Amino acid sequence: MSWDVLLLRLPDDVTSVQEIPADHTPDLLGPRHDVLAAVTQAVPGVDLSDPRVG
């Protein structure tokens, strides 16, 4: 099994996909290594060894 995940910075008051404003442009998440470190911290068992995936 595999999962696809989309990470976005959203306004604090958004609680569902339907609430995302049509004109919303998300801020950048940050440098790749910081994002991968945050994902690894949140999901310790995640396999990010393939650079095409993670």
C-alpha positions as CSV (number, residue, x, y, z in Angstrom):
1,M,0.0,0.0,0.0
2,S,1.1,3.5,-0.7
3,W,-0.2,6.9,0.3
4,D,0.0,10.3,-1.5
5,V,0.2,13.3,0.8
6,L,-0.2,17.0,0.0
7,L,1.3,19.4,2.4
8,L,0.0,23.0,2.4
9,R,0.2,26.1,4.7
10,L,-3.4,27.1,5.2
11,P,-5.1,29.9,7.1
12,D,-5.7,29.0,10.8
13,D,-9.5,29.1,10.4
14,V,-9.6,26.5,7.6
15,T,-10.9,23.2,8.9
16,S,-11.9,21.5,5.6
17,V,-10.9,21.5,2.0
18,Q,-14.2,23.2,1.1
19,E,-13.2,26.2,3.3
20,I,-10.0,27.0,1.3
21,P,-10.6,30.3,-0.5
22,A,-10.5,30.0,-4.3
23,D,-7.9,32.7,-4.5
24,H,-5.7,31.2,-1.8
25,T,-2.0,31.0,-2.6
26,P,-0.2,29.0,0.0
27,D,3.1,30.1,1.5
28,L,6.2,28.0,0.8
29,L,6.8,25.2,3.3
30,G,10.5,25.9,3.6
31,P,13.8,24.2,2.5
32,R,13.4,20.6,1.5
33,H,15.6,19.2,4.3
34,D,13.4,21.1,6.9
35,V,10.2,19.7,5.4
36,L,11.5,16.2,5.4
37,A,12.8,16.5,8.9
38,A,9.3,17.7,10.0
39,V,7.7,14.8,8.2
40,T,10.1,12.3,9.8
41,Q,9.4,13.7,13.2
42,A,5.6,13.5,12.7
43,V,5.8,10.0,11.2
44,P,8.8,8.2,12.6
45,G,8.5,5.1,10.4
46,V,8.2,7.0,7.1
47,D,10.6,5.8,4.4
48,L,12.0,8.8,2.5
49,S,15.0,7.0,1.1
50,D,13.9,7.4,-2.5
51,P,14.5,11.0,-3.5
52,R,11.8,10.8,-6.2
53,V,9.3,10.1,-3.5
54,G,10.4,12.1,-0.5
